[in-house]
Amino acid sequence: MGIRFRKFQPNDYVMVIKDGDVVKRGLGLSVLYSSMRTNILVVPATAFDGAFAFDELVTSDFQTVCVQGATTYMISNYDQAIKMADFAFDSGKYERQYAAMNVLNKRINNIIKAIVIREVGKRDVRTIITLADEMAMLISNGLSEDETIKSLGIRVIAVNVLGITAKPETRKALEAAAREQILKEQDDAIYLRRNAAIEQERIIKENELNTEIKVAEKEKEKNEKKQEMKLSIQRHELAMEKEKKEKEQEIKSVALEGELELDEMAAARKIKIKQQEMEEKIKLEERNKEYVALEVENERCKAEEKAYAVAAMMKAYENVNVALIEACALAQMDPNTLMAKAFMELGENAGKIGTLNMTPDLLETIIQKNK
């Protein structure tokens, strides 16, 4: 009668269709069915790995490259998947399931190829061969946004770009250019290293010079501080000396004021003494004046008395003989006086004498008498 029993694997998603309707579905079901009236669809619930390799992809600089990679995907919407591929289960064989997954893989690869062609055409060969990771990310983003993938009921788990290679001639040219670039970079590195060494030497010398300059500046500051300290000490000493001199001057001023006061007192005393002496002298002069007046008066009286006596004598001598008086006077004179008088009279009458003879004996006698 065509009654059969089937126990499916846990990773088999089973859909039992009877008379056109799904009567049972799930993972790893055990089904007792009639092959005359029942159809069974088995969709793999595991992830599948698909590979892709695209040759003759043209870059923006008209070079051809090859992109190789792999995808990992699984069916997420079983209802959509059974509409896009044949997953009918045929008497214990999974050939249709494998064929259906290959169909899905080809459709995925077609979508990936369209994305890769678009992205490769935007870049040159030098750039594209270094963008494997970026290309994988672009493919993954493109698949997640593609409506065809959603309609297939597939979810892409991972996309890996295993390599982006150019043709052998292009590779050789790129290798030569890269080699030259590496050699140039080597030369540049040597040049930069030498320049760096020179720069380091210059920096070291500059640092040494800066250190010397700073040391010189510090020495200058030190000397300036020493000079300032000396000047400060000198100013302090000058201030102390000035203060000392001012104090001494004040002391001298006070002493001078005291001396001046003493001198003034002494001068006042002296003036007072002098005034007293002057007063005493004035008094003495007044007394002397009185005494002199008295003395003058006495002398006048005496002179008057003498004058009166002389007048009386002259009056007495008026009648006396002059020759007699002269003879009396001569009689009382000593011989020297007489001889002097005789020579005087000779001198008075010299014009009347003609010749005067004096003997040596007379002169000797006169000289001896005068001795």
C-alpha positions in Angstrom: 0.0 0.0 0.0 3.1 2.3 0.0 3.2 3.1 3.7 6.7 4.1 4.8 8.4 5.3 7.9 11.4 7.8 8.0 13.4 9.2 10.8 15.3 12.3 9.8 18.6 13.8 11.1 18.5 16.5 13.8 19.9 19.0 11.3 17.2 18.3 8.7 14.3 20.7 8.6 11.3 18.5 7.4 8.1 19.7 5.8 5.4 17.0 5.3 2.9 18.0 2.6 -0.4 16.1 2.2 -2.9 16.9 -0.5 -1.0 20.2 -1.1 -1.0 21.4 2.5 1.9 21.3 5.0 0.6 19.1 7.8 3.8 18.8 9.7 7.1 20.6 9.9 10.2 20.7 12.2 13.7 19.5 12.8 14.6 15.9 13.0 11.0 14.6 12.6 10.0 10.9 12.5 7.4 10.5 9.8 5.0 7.6 9.0 3.6 8.5 5.6 2.0 7.1 2.4 4.1 7.6 -0.6 0.9 7.7 -2.7 -0.5 10.8 -1.1 2.4 12.5 0.8 5.4 14.5 -0.3 8.3 15.3 2.0 10.6 18.3 1.6 14.0 18.3 3.5 15.9 21.5 3.9 19.4 21.4 5.4 19.6 23.4 8.6 23.3 23.5 8.7 25.7 26.1 7.3 27.4 25.6 3.9 30.7 26.8 2.6 30.8 28.1 -0.9 33.9 29.1 -2.9 34.3 31.7 -5.6 37.1 32.7 -8.1 36.6 35.5 -10.6 39.2 35.9 -13.4 39.7 38.7 -15.9 38.4 41.5 -13.6 39.6 44.8 -15.0 40.8 47.5 -12.7 40.6 51.3 -13.3 44.0 51.3 -14.9 43.0 48.5 -17.3 44.8 45.7 -15.6 43.3 42.3 -15.0 43.2 40.6 -11.5 41.8 37.5 -10.0 39.7 37.5 -6.8 39.3 34.3 -4.8 37.3 33.8 -1.7 34.8 31.7 0.2 31.4 32.3 1.8 29.6 30.7 4.6 25.8 30.8 4.5 22.7 28.9 5.8 19.0 28.9 5.1 17.1 31.2 7.4 13.7 31.2 5.7 12.6 27.7 4.8 9.4 28.8 3.1 11.3 31.1 0.8 14.0 28.5 0.1 11.6 25.8 -1.0 10.2 28.2 -3.5 13.5 29.0 -5.0 15.0 25.5 -5.2 13.9 21.8 -5.3 14.4 20.2 -1.8 12.1 17.2 -2.4 13.2 14.1 -0.5 13.5 11.0 -2.8 13.6 7.6 -1.1 16.4 8.2 1.3 18.8 10.1 -1.0 19.9 13.8 -0.5 21.0 14.4 -4.1 18.3 17.0 -4.7 19.3 18.8 -1.5 22.9 19.0 -2.7 21.8 20.1 -6.2 19.5 22.8 -4.6 22.3 24.1 -2.4 24.6 24.3 -5.4 22.0 26.3 -7.2 21.8 28.7 -4.3 25.6 28.9 -4.1 25.8 29.9 -7.8 23.2 32.6 -7.3 25.1 33.9 -4.3 28.4 33.8 -6.4 26.7 35.8 -9.2 25.7 38.5 -6.7 29.2 38.5 -5.3 30.7 38.7 -8.7 28.6 41.8 -9.6 29.8 43.5 -6.3 33.4 42.6 -7.0 33.4 43.8 -10.6 31.9 47.1 -9.4 34.5 47.6 -6.6 37.5 46.4 -8.7 36.6 48.8 -11.5 36.9 51.8 -9.1 40.5 51.1 -8.1 43.9 50.6 -9.7 45.8 47.4 -9.6 48.2 48.6 -6.9 45.4 49.5 -4.6 43.1 46.6 -5.3 45.6 43.8 -4.6 46.0 45.1 -1.0 42.3 45.4 -0.2 41.4 41.8 0.6 39.9 42.6 4.0 38.1 45.7 2.7 36.8 43.7 -0.3 35.4 41.0 2.1 33.7 43.7 4.1 32.2 45.3 1.0 30.9 42.0 -0.3 29.4 41.2 3.1 27.6 44.5 3.3 26.5 44.2 -0.3 25.0 40.7 0.4 23.2 41.8 3.5 21.5 44.7 1.6 20.7 42.7 -1.5 17.0 41.9 -2.0 17.8 38.7 -4.0 19.6 37.2 -1.0 16.5 37.9 1.1 14.2 36.4 -1.5 16.3 33.2 -1.5 15.7 32.8 2.2 19.5 32.7 2.8 21.5 34.4 5.5 25.2 34.9 4.7 27.3 34.2 7.9 30.8 35.2 6.6 32.6 36.3 3.5 36.4 35.8 3.2 38.5 37.0 0.4 41.4 34.7 0.2 43.4 36.6 -2.4 43.5 39.3 -5.1 46.2 38.6 -7.6 47.3 40.2 -10.8 48.8 38.5 -13.9 52.4 37.3 -13.7 53.6 40.1 -16.0 51.9 42.7 -13.9 53.1 41.0 -10.7 56.7 41.1 -12.0 56.3 44.8 -12.9 54.8 45.6 -9.5 57.5 43.5 -7.8 60.2 45.4 -9.8 58.6 48.7 -8.9 58.2 47.6 -5.3 61.8 46.4 -5.3 63.0 49.8 -6.6 60.7 51.5 -4.1 62.1 49.3 -1.3 65.7 50.1 -2.4 64.8 53.7 -2.6 63.3 53.5 0.8 66.4 51.8 2.0 68.5 54.6 0.5 66.1 57.1 2.1 66.4 55.2 5.4 70.2 55.4 5.2 70.0 59.0 4.3 67.5 59.7 7.0 69.6 57.7 9.5 72.7 59.8 8.5 70.7 62.9 8.7 69.2 61.8 12.0 72.7 61.1 13.3 73.8 64.6 12.1 70.7 66.1 13.6 71.4 64.3 16.8 75.0 65.5 16.8 73.7 69.0 16.1 71.1 68.7 18.9 73.8 67.4 21.2 76.1 70.3 20.3 73.2 72.7 20.7 72.4 71.2 24.0 76.0 71.5 25.0 76.1 75.1 23.9 72.8 75.8 25.6 74.1 74.2 28.7 77.3 76.3 28.5 75.1 79.4 27.9 72.9 78.5 30.8 75.9 77.9 33.0 77.3 81.2 31.9 74.0 82.9 32.6 73.9 81.2 36.0 77.5 82.4 36.7 76.5 85.8 35.5 73.4 85.7 37.8 75.6 84.5 40.6 78.1 87.2 40.0 75.3 89.8 39.8 73.8 88.5 43.0 77.3 88.6 44.7 77.7 92.2 43.3 74.2 93.1 44.5 75.0 91.6 47.9 78.3 93.6 48.0 76.4 96.7 47.0 73.8 96.0 49.6 76.4 95.5 52.3 78.2 98.6 51.1 74.9 100.5 51.2 74.1 99.1 54.6 77.6 100.1 55.8 77.3 103.5 54.2 73.8 103.9 55.8 75.3 102.8 59.2 78.2 105.1 58.7 75.9 107.9 57.7 73.7 107.2 60.7 76.8 107.0 62.9 78.0 110.3 61.5 74.6 111.8 61.9 74.5 110.6 65.5 78.0 112.0 66.0 76.9 115.2 64.4 73.9 115.3 66.6 76.1 114.6 69.6 78.6 117.3 68.4 75.7 119.6 67.7 74.3 119.0 71.2 77.9 119.4 72.6 78.4 122.5 70.5 75.1 123.8 71.6 76.1 123.1 75.2 79.5 124.7 74.5 77.8 127.6 72.8 75.5 127.9 75.8 78.5 127.7 78.1 80.4 130.1 75.8 77.4 132.4 75.8 77.2 132.1 79.6 80.9 132.7 79.8 80.7 135.5 77.4 77.7 136.9 79.2 79.8 136.5 82.4 82.8 138.2 80.8 80.6 140.9 79.4 79.1 141.4 82.8 82.6 141.4 84.3 83.8 143.8 81.7 80.8 146.0 82.3 81.6 145.9 86.0 85.2 146.6 85.2 84.1 149.4 82.9 81.9 150.7 85.5 84.7 150.5 88.0 87.1 152.1 85.5 84.5 154.8 84.8 84.1 155.3 88.5 88.0 155.3 88.8 88.3 157.7 85.9 85.7 160.0 87.4 87.7 159.8 90.6 90.9 160.4 88.6 89.2 163.2 86.8 88.3 164.7 90.1 91.8 164.0 91.4 93.4 165.5 88.2 91.1 168.5 88.6 92.2 168.8 92.1 95.8 168.3 91.1 95.5 170.8 88.3 94.0 173.2 90.7 96.8 172.5 93.1 99.4 172.9 90.4 97.8 176.1 89.3 97.9 177.3 92.8 101.5 176.2 93.1 102.3 177.9 89.7 100.6 181.0 90.8 102.6 180.9 94.0 105.8 180.3 92.0 104.9 183.0 89.5 104.3 185.3 92.3 107.7 184.4 93.9 109.4 184.8 90.5 107.7 188.1 89.9 108.7 189.2 93.3 112.3 188.0 92.6 112.3 189.6 89.2 111.0 192.7 90.7 113.8 192.5 93.2 116.4 191.9 90.4 115.2 194.7 88.3 117.6 197.1 90.0 120.5 194.6 90.2 123.5 195.0 87.9 123.5 192.3 85.3 127.2 192.1 85.0 127.5 191.6 88.7 125.0 188.8 88.7 126.8 187.1 85.7 130.1 187.4 87.5 128.6 185.8 90.5 127.2 183.0 88.5 130.5 182.5 86.7 132.3 182.4 90.0 130.1 179.5 91.1 130.6 177.5 87.8 133.1 174.7 87.4 136.0 175.1 84.9 134.4 172.8 82.2 131.2 174.8 82.2 133.2 177.9 81.9 135.3 176.6 79.0 132.0 175.5 77.3 130.5 178.9 77.7 133.7 180.5 76.4 133.6 178.3 73.2 129.9 179.2 72.8 130.6 182.8 72.9 133.5 182.3 70.4 131.1 180.5 68.1 128.6 183.3 68.4 131.2 185.9 67.5 133.0 183.7 64.9 132.4 186.3 62.2 134.2 188.9 64.2 137.3 186.8 64.8 139.9 186.9 62.2 142.5 184.2 63.3 142.2 181.9 66.3 145.3 180.0 67.4 145.0 177.1 69.9 148.1 175.2 71.1 148.2 171.5 71.5 148.9 171.9 75.1 145.6 173.7 75.6 143.6 171.1 73.7 145.3 168.3 75.7 144.5 170.1 78.9 140.9 170.5 77.9 140.5 166.9 76.8 142.1 165.6 80.0 139.8 167.7 82.0 136.8 166.5 80.1 137.8 162.9 80.8 
